[in-house]
Amino acid sequence: MTKSDKIRWGILSTANIGMTKVTPAIQKSAHSEVVAICSRNAEQARAAADKLGIPKAYGSYEELLADPDIDAIYNPLPNHLHVELTLAANAQGKHVLCEKPIAITAEDARKLRGARTDRLILEGFMVRFHQQWLRAREIARSGEIGEVRGVRAVFTYFNTDPANVRNKADIGGGGLLDIGCYPVTGGRFFFEAEPERVVALVDRDPNFGTDRQASVIADFGQGRHLTFLVSTQLAPNQSLELLGTRGRVEIVIPYNAPADTATALLVDRGLTLDGSLARREVLPPSDQYTEMAEAFALAALGRQALPYGVEDAISSMHVLDAIFESERTGAWASVQKR
C-alpha cells in the first residue's frame, strides 16, 4: 500500500475520547495514518504523541491545521468549539471528522453550509457504521417484524464531577447534547425519516444548570413514535429496540459496543411474553470507530461515497433544538426542516 492509499490524520486535542477510543481506532483503519496530534500545552501534546506512537506533536490548534502533510482532522474538542474549529480546518483544506453533536444549536450548525464542499465533514456517530445497527435496519427493512412503529431507547450514566465538560452548561454540557443525540439518531436511522414534532419533560441540575434527565417523544408521522429517556445522573444503562407489528429487534449494547468481543441482536416474534424464544444473532467483534474511520478515509480517497454530511448533522440539531423548545414551552414543538 503506497502513501497515496492512506489518509493522513491530525488529532485536534488530547481529549479522553480521542486518546482512549477514537485515535487508536483510526490507527487500525487500513486506509488511515495518524501523523500528528496537538494540545494548547506542547508538553501534553508530546506526551500524548509518545503514548500513541504519533510522529508529530504541536502546541496549538493553528500549527496542526497549517501542516500541509495532514489530509484530515479529528475534532474531539468540547461542543462549543466543534463548528469553529471544523470550519478552521476546512478552510485549510482538511477533511473533518467531528465529534457529536456537530454543534450546540441548529443555527450554529448551519454555519457549516459555508464550508468548502470539496472536503468532507462528518458528524461522528460511529454507531451508524457498526454491523449491529446495519443488521437491525436490514431486518426492519425485510418486513420480518412487520411495520416498525416504535423505537424505544434508554441511555444513562452517573457523573456529578463539576470539572467534567458534560456538567458545564455554558459550553454545551448536559444529557441531551451528550447522549440524547444517540436516540435521536436512532429514530432517524431506523425510521429513515425525520420527526415532525417532539415533546419533552426535562429535569435540570440545580447547581450545574444542565439537563440531567429528559424523557422525550418524537412523532415521525404515520403512527411512528420514538420514545427515549436519557440521564447523566442515573445508574449506567443503555437499550435500543425496534418495535414492529409482528415482532421486535433489540440491540443488546447499542451505543458502547465493545470493540474486541462479539455483539448480539435479539429478534423476538412475540411467541412468549418473556422473550425466551427470541432468536439471538451473534455478530463478530468490530470496532465501530475503526469502521467509521475506514469509511471516512475511503470517501476522502474518492473510493466510495459517504452516506452522511453537513445536511444530516443540521437535521439532527433541528430535532435537539425542538426538544429544548418543548422544555421551554411545556408543549409539543415542531421540528424545523431547514
N, C-alpha and C positions, 0 to 999 in steps of 0.2 A: 504494500500500500504506500503510495507516494504522499508527500506532504500536501499536495493539492487534493487528496482524497479525505482530508480531515479539516474540520473547522477548529480554529484556534480560539480558545475561550479566555476571557478575563473575568475574574470574580470580584464583584464590586462590594467589598466589605468582608469582614471576618465574622459575620453573624452566625449564631449557633446552627441554624438550619442548614446554612451553606457548608459549614465545617463538618458537620456530622452526617448529613444526608445527601444534599444535592451535589456538592463538588465531588465527593468520592464516586457518586453515581455517574456524573458526567465523565469522569476519568475512565469509567468502564465502557463507555459508549465507543463502538468501533470506529466511528467517523468523527470523533472529538479528541481534542488535546487541550488540556488546561495549561496555559503558558504563563499566567500572571494572576496575582491577587493584590488587593490594596486595602488600606485602612487609613484613617486620619492619623494614626500613630504608626510611624515607619517601623519601629521595633516590633510592634504587634503584627504588622504585615509580614515581616521577615520570619517571625516565629511560626506564623500560620503557613507560610510557604514551605518552610523546612519540614513542618509536621506532615504536610500532604505531598511533598516532593514536587513542588511547583517552582520552576526556574526563577521567575521574576517576582519582585515584591516592590510595591510603590507606597509612598506615604501620603498620597492624596488621590481623590477620585479623578481629578483632572489629568494627572500623569498617566493613569491607566487608560483613560478614554482617548488620550492622544497617541497611544502606542500604535503605530501603523501595522504591527505584526499581529494584532488582535482582530479577529473577524466577528466575534460575538461576545456579548456581555450577559452574565447572570446577575440580576439585581435583587438581592435579598434585604435591602435596606428597610427601615420602618415604613409603614404605609404612607405617611405624608410625603415621603421622598420618592415614591415609585414613579409618578408621572414626570417630575422634574429631571431625575437622572436618566430615565428611559429616553426622554426627548434629547437630553445632552448626548447620550451615547449614539442615538440615531443620527444626530447632526454630524457626528464624527464618522458616519458611515458604518456603524456597527449594527448587526442584528441584536435583538434584545429578548431574552427570556426573563420575565419579571415575575417576582413572587406575587401570589394573590393576596388581597384583592388588588387589581390593577391601580386603584385609586381609592379615595375616601368618599367621593361623590361622583355621580354621572357627569356633572358639569366639569369636574377635574379630568375625568377620563376622556371627555370629548376633545380635549386639547390634543390628544394623540392623533386626531384626524389631520392635524397639520404636519405630521411626521412624513419623512421620505417613504414613499411606497415601494421603493426598490430594496428595502430592508425589512426583515421580518420583525414583528412584535408579537410575542405570545404570552398570555397570562398563564402562570404556572400551575394549572390544575392537573397534576400528574395522574389523578385517578382516572381521567378520561383515556389514558394510554395503557392502563393495566388490563390484562386479559379478562379479569373478573367482571369489570364494568362492560367491556365489549361483549363478553359472552352473555351477560344478563340482558343486554339490549337485543342481542341476537335471538334469545329465547322469547323476549317480548314481541319482537317483530314476527316471529314464526307463527304466532297465534296459539301456542301451546297452552298458555294460561288465560286465553280469551282476550277480551278487550281490557287493556290496562287503564284503570280509572283512578287508581290511588298510588301515590308514592309516599311512604311514611319513613321518617328518619329521626334519629337522635344522635347528637354529638355533644359530649360533655367532658370537662376535666375540672380539677380544682387548683386554682392559683390565686393567692392573695398577696403575692410579693409586690409591694408598691414600686419597686425599681424595674419590674418587668414591663416591657413596652405594651403588652396586652392590657395592662391596667392604667395606661396613660391616655385619657380621653382626648387630649389636645393633639395627639399625633396619630389618631385613628385606632386607638385601642378599643376593647370591648368584644363581646362574643359574636355578634352578628358579622362584623367585618373579618374576624379571625377564623371562625369556624361555621357561622351561619351561611357563608358563601358556598360551602360544600353541598348542603341540601338544596340550595337554590340551583347550583349547577346540576345536581342530580335530577331535579324535576325537569329542567330544560333538556337535559341529555336523554332521559328516558321517554318523556312525552314527545320529544322532538318538536317542541313548540315553545312559545313564550306565554307567561301568565298574563291574564287580563287585569286582575286586581288582587290585592292582598289585605289581610287584616292581622294585627299583631297585638299581643299582650307582652309588655316588656317591663322587667324589674331592673332598676339601676342601683349600683353600689353607692351607699350614702357618702362614702369617703372619696372613691375614685371618680364617680360620675359616669362610669362606664356601664353599658348594658351587660349585666351579669347573668341574666336569664331571659330567654324570649321563647314564646310559643307563637307559631305562625301558620296561617292557612293561606295558600296561594291557589287561586281559581284559574285553571287553564282553559276553561270553557268546555262545552260538550260533556259535562259531568266529570271532568278530570280534576282531582284535587291533590296538591302537595301539602302535607302537614308535617311540621317538624318542631322539635324542642332542642335548643342549644343553651349551654351554660358554661361559664368559666368558674363556677363555684358549686359544682355538684361532683359526686364521685365519677371517675372516668368510665365512660360508656360510649359505644357507638353502634349504630344499626342503620340498615337501609333495606327497605322492602318494596317490591313492586307488587301491587295488588290488582289482580285481574278477575274477570267474571267467571273463570274456570280454575283459577289457581293463583299461586303467588311465587315470587322468586325472592330469596333473601341472600344478600351478600354478607357473609359471616363477619369479615373485618373490612368494612367498606372504605375507610379513609387512610388508615395507617397500616396497610397490608405489609407484613414482614417481607423483606427482600430475599431472605435466604431459606424460607420454608414454603411449603405448598399452601395454597388458599382454597377456599371452598364456597360453593353456592348450594343453597337448598332450593329444590324445585318441588313445591307442595301442591298437589292437586286436590287437597281438601278431603282426602279419604278418611282421615281421623282428625279430631279436633286438637290433639296434642302434637300433630306433625310427625308422629313416629314412622309413618310410611312415606315421608318425603324422600325424594331422590337426592343424593348428595353427589355433586360433581366436584371432583378434586382437580385443581389446576396447578401446574408445575410452578416452582419458585420463579419469581420475576421481580426485578427492582423497577418499580413504576417510574422512579426518577430517571433511571437509565433509559427506559423505553421512551420517555418524553424527550430526553436529550438527543437520543438517536433519531427520532422523528424530526426534531428541530434541525439537527445537523444535515440530514438528508435533504430537507426542504431548502436549507441555506445553500447547499451544493447544487440545487436545481434538479435533484433526482426524483423528487415527489412533491406533491402539494401538501401544505399544512392545513389541516381542517379548521383551524381557529385563528382569528386575528383580532384586530382592533375593534371591529364592529361587534364581535361576540362578547368581548370584555365590556364594552359600553352597555350592551343589553343586560348583562349580569348586574352592572351597577344600577341600572334603572330599577331593577327589582328590589335591590337593597335600599335604594332611595325611597321607594314606595313603602317598604316596611317601616322605615323611620318616620315617614309621613303619617302612617297609620298610628304609630305610637303617639305622635303629637296630637292627632285629632280624636283618637279613640274610635275611629270608624274605618270602613273599607277605604283603601286608596287605590286609584287606578295606576297601572304601570305604563309609563310613557314608552313610546316606541322609537323615538329618535333623540 
